[in-house]
């Protein structure tokens, strides 16, 4: 008759399939395997969290850019209204109206600046079709070919990203 002490104990680990005769060693291997799985799961979750944060940030930036782009025509209209000389205002009421338009325009620009929107200064710069929308040509007359001579509609950017391309007139040899 044999006792349980005479039978060698063999335990397999779940991941490696190796068998050991020492129960302490088998438990340690199982603990190591579980620790490895825990670390991998934690890393996967951290990557998931970072990816979703990035996607959420990109979506927010896209929506913000879209809304700001839709606001730009209002700024354009205010700038056109401001081009009417204030001294043409025959009365104090018209002068006050012109001053009100100027204040509203300044508030719009401040709002855009708070959101990181900056107007682009392009006159005198070389034409770049990725950043500018060329809508008219004029003779170079001694100036370099492809030089922006006039801005017909102001362009804006958010940081290094183009929000709206400026419409420009360009020299042509």
NORPESUL-V469370 format. One record per pair of residues at least 6 apart in sequence whose ideal C-beta (glycine too) atoms are under 7 Angstrom apart, sorted by sequence separation. I is the first residue (numbers start at 1). J is the second residue. If there is no record, write none. Layout:
# NORPESUL-V469370
I/J + I/J
This chain:
# NORPESUL-V469370
12/18 + 20/26 + 89/95 + 157/163 + 12/19 + 127/134 + 156/163 + 11/19 + 156/164 + 10/19 + 11/20 + 20/29 + 86/95 + 89/98 + 155/164 + 122/132 + 155/165 + 10/21 + 138/149 + 155/166 + 9/21 + 11/23 + 86/98 + 154/166 + 8/21 + 13/26 + 153/166 + 9/23 + 84/98 + 153/167 + 11/26 + 151/166 + 152/167 + 13/29 + 14/30 + 132/148 + 152/168 + 13/30 + 135/152 + 151/168 + 152/169 + 15/33 + 150/168 + 14/33 + 82/101 + 127/146 + 150/169 + 13/33 + 81/101 + 82/102 + 126/146 + 148/168 + 149/169 + 126/147 + 127/148 + 149/170 + 148/170 + 149/171 + 78/101 + 82/105 + 124/147 + 125/148 + 147/170 + 124/148 + 146/170 + 147/171 + 123/148 + 146/171 + 78/104 + 79/105 + 122/148 + 123/149 + 145/171 + 78/105 + 123/150 + 144/171 + 145/172 + 123/151 + 143/171 + 145/173 + 122/151 + 75/105 + 78/108 + 131/162 + 138/169 + 140/171 + 133/165 + 135/167 + 140/172 + 75/108 + 122/155 + 132/165 + 133/166 + 135/168 + 136/169 + 137/170 + 138/171 + 139/172 + 140/173 + 74/108 + 131/165 + 132/166 + 133/167 + 134/168 + 138/172 + 119/154 + 120/155 + 133/168 + 137/172 + 120/156 + 132/168 + 134/170 + 119/156 + 120/157 + 118/156 + 117/156 + 118/157 + 117/158 + 127/168 + 116/158 + 116/159 + 127/170 + 68/112 + 122/166 + 117/163 + 120/166 + 122/168 + 68/115 + 68/117 + 64/115 + 76/153 + 72/156 + 72/164 + 65/158 + 69/163 + 68/163 + 69/164 + 65/163
